[in-house]
Amino acid sequence: MDIAAITWMEIQMMVTAVNRRSGRLVGDRGEGVISTAIAVLIVAFIGAGMWVAFQRIWGNAEVNIEGQVNRIGSANG
């Protein structure tokens, strides 16, 4: 066996021993899925906040536009 293979096996045995001592029985499987889910939730909350802000801004703009149109339409009519 070459030195790289022996070193790899020794590292894997040390990692296994540390995981057993620390109570960690599995590797990092699923970490990417969990991180992605958290990122999706954050983006969803940001999107919901942007939608609420957009609705408020649009409502205020609609009232202002309607007031200006009525003012222009009634001036010297």
C-alpha positions as CSV (number, residue, x, y, z in Angstrom):
1,M,0.0,0.0,0.0
2,D,1.2,3.5,-0.7
3,I,1.6,6.2,1.9
4,A,-1.4,8.2,0.7
5,A,-3.8,5.3,1.2
6,I,-2.4,4.5,4.6
7,T,-2.7,8.2,5.6
8,W,-6.2,8.4,4.4
9,M,-7.3,5.3,6.3
10,E,-5.6,6.6,9.5
11,I,-7.4,9.9,9.2
12,Q,-10.7,8.1,8.7
13,M,-10.1,6.0,11.8
14,M,-9.3,9.1,13.8
15,V,-12.5,10.9,12.6
16,T,-14.5,7.8,13.4
17,A,-13.0,7.6,16.9
18,V,-13.7,11.3,17.6
19,N,-17.3,11.0,16.3
20,R,-17.9,8.0,18.6
21,R,-16.5,9.9,21.6
22,S,-18.5,13.0,21.0
23,G,-21.7,11.1,20.4
24,R,-21.9,12.0,16.8
25,L,-22.9,8.9,15.0
26,V,-23.3,10.2,11.5
27,G,-21.4,12.4,9.2
28,D,-22.4,15.7,7.6
29,R,-25.1,14.1,5.5
30,G,-28.1,16.4,5.1
31,E,-26.3,19.6,6.0
32,G,-26.7,21.0,2.5
33,V,-30.4,20.3,2.5
34,I,-30.9,21.9,5.9
35,S,-28.8,25.0,4.8
36,T,-30.8,25.3,1.6
37,A,-34.1,25.1,3.5
38,I,-33.0,27.8,5.9
39,A,-31.9,30.0,2.9
40,V,-35.3,29.4,1.2
41,L,-37.2,30.4,4.3
42,I,-35.1,33.6,4.7
43,V,-35.8,34.5,1.1
44,A,-39.5,33.8,1.5
45,F,-39.7,36.1,4.5
46,I,-37.8,38.8,2.6
47,G,-40.2,38.3,-0.3
48,A,-43.2,38.6,1.9
49,G,-41.9,41.8,3.5
50,M,-41.3,43.2,0.0
51,W,-44.8,42.3,-1.0
52,V,-46.3,44.1,2.0
53,A,-44.1,47.1,1.4
54,F,-45.1,47.2,-2.3
55,Q,-48.8,47.0,-1.5
56,R,-48.5,49.9,0.9
57,I,-46.5,52.0,-1.5
58,W,-48.9,51.2,-4.4
59,G,-51.9,52.1,-2.2
60,N,-50.4,55.5,-1.3
61,A,-49.4,56.2,-4.9
62,E,-52.9,55.3,-6.1
63,V,-54.5,57.8,-3.7
64,N,-52.1,60.5,-4.7
65,I,-52.6,59.9,-8.4
66,E,-56.3,59.9,-8.1
67,G,-56.2,63.2,-6.1
68,Q,-54.0,64.8,-8.7
69,V,-56.2,63.6,-11.6
70,N,-59.3,64.9,-9.9
71,R,-57.6,68.2,-9.2
72,I,-56.5,68.6,-12.8
73,G,-59.9,67.6,-14.1
74,S,-61.8,70.1,-11.9
75,A,-59.5,73.1,-12.5
76,N,-61.1,75.6,-14.8
77,G,-63.3,72.7,-16.0
